[in-house]
Amino acid sequence: MALDSAKKLEIAKQFGRTEGDTGSPEVQIALLSYRIKELTEHLKTNTKDHSSRLGLLKLVGQRKRLMKYLKKKDYAKYTEVITALSIRDK
């Protein structure tokens, strides 16, 4: 379920602050969202794959922590990211 490097570069280019930016919270949230979407589709067909389900829960928790950090540091960027990725705000 790993992302190919072309897709990573595309996501980093779309959400990154500068060229080659892969560490900013916006890029990390976008990459995690893409992986979460892929795992969700996988689990719709493979309902008994519990190890992937646990991995999905870890990814969701990590994304939640990053979103909390981004919301605290830069609220305008946070709202921009959640609207672009169509993530619900709690």
C-alpha angles and dihedrals in degrees: 000000000000120000118247116240094246091058091046091052091048092052092044091051092050098047103022124110094220137008110293094013109154103149104061116109091243092059093043092051091049093049092048091048091054092049091047090052092051093048091048090055090047092052092051089066099031102047096167097054097113097168090059089047090056090048089051091053090051091051092049091051092049091049090048091054092048091049091050090052093048092047090054095046104037116008095180092056089045093057090045092053096046092049092048092049095036093233120160119245115221 
